Amino acid sequence: MTSATLTSGWRNAPVAMALPVGIFALFTLMVMPIPTLLLDIFFVLNIAITIAVLMVALNARTPLDFSSFPSVLLFATLLRLALNVASTRIVLVNGHEGGLRRARSSKVSASFWSAAISQSACSSSRSC
């Protein structure tokens, strides 16, 4: 091996280590507790990644334009799974949630109750 081959291999080492380090970070996120502010930042990052993947998928002209879609979808799903595990741990340990999850859950619960009330009104009057 020449020295040029060895140095070019070392230059690509950080890029080659990105995937294993990312997977290790996801498993660490599932195991170790994190602050709620950091969890909220990760949720915002996850939503941004989801929107970016959607935009790229919609703007791809041929299937080969976004041939990495299955891999991207897999890692986005793993990130969401790790965030769900981490948020469940925070709720069970601390008994409270971060600001973003609280705001989203209050909106969901408000829409749930409005749907439940309208459904019960329709079933009692039988005129819907």
N, C-alpha and C positions, 0 to 999 in steps of 0.2 A: 504494500500500500504506500502511496506517496503521501507527502505531507499535505498536499492540496486536497486530497480525498478526506483525510482526517479532519482538517479544519472545516470543510464544508459540512461534514457530518455533525460537528459540534455546534455549528450555527443553527442547524435545524432542530437541535435538542429541545429548546424551549417550546417550539411549536408541537413537537411530538409528545411532550409531557402535558400539554393542555388538557387532553381528554382524560387521562388517568387522574390528574389533580382535580379536575371538575367532578368526576364520579366520586372521588374520595371526599370532596367538599359536600356533596349531596348526602352521603352517608353520615358524615359528621353533623350535618344540619339535623338529621333525624335523631341522632343519639344525644348530642349535647344541647343543653338549654341555651337559648339566645334571648337577648332583650327584645321587648315588644316593638321598640322603635326600629330595630334592625329587621324584625319580621315584617313590619309594615313596608319597609323599603323593598324587601324581597318580593312582597306581593305586588307592589307597583312595577317592579322589574319584570315579574312574570306576566303581568297584563301587557306591558310594552312589548315583550318578546312575542306574545300571542298575536298582537295587532301587526307586528312586523312580519310574522310568518303568514298571516292572512293576506296582507298586502302583496307580498312576494308571490304567494300562490295564485292570487287573482290576476296578477300582471304577467304571469308566465305564459308565453305564447305556445310553447310546445312542452310536453312532459319532461324532456331532457333539460329544459331551462332551470328546473328546480328538482333535479334528480336526487338531491340530498334530503328531500322532504321526509322520508320515513325516519331517518336518523334524527333530524331536527325535532320531529314530532315525539320521538321516543324520549329525548332528553328534556323537552318541555314538559312532558308528562311526568317524568321522574322528578323534575323540579317542583311541580305542583304537588306530587305525592309527599315529597320531603317537607314542603311548606304546611301541608295539612297535618302531618305528624307533629311538626314543631308547634303549630298553633294549638293542637289538641293537648300537647304536653303543657303549654303555658296556661291554658284554661283549667286543666285539672290540678296543676300545682299551685298556681297563684289565685285562681278563682276570679280573675278578670281578664279582659282582652285588651288588645291595642286599639288605637283610635280608628284606624281604617276598618278593621273587622267589626267594631262596634257600630260604626255608621252604616256599613253595609247590612249588618244583621237587623238593625232597627228598621231600615227601609224594607227588607224582606218580610219582617214580621208584621209591619203595617199593611203591606199589600196582602199578606196571608189573611189577616183579620178582616180586611175589607171584602175579600173574596168569600170568606166563610160567612160573613153576615149577609151578603147578597145571595149566597146559595141557600141559606136557611130561610130568607124571606121568600125566595122563589119556591122552595119546597112547601112552605106553609100556606102560601096563597094559591098555588097550583095554576097561576096565570102566566108563568114565564115560558 
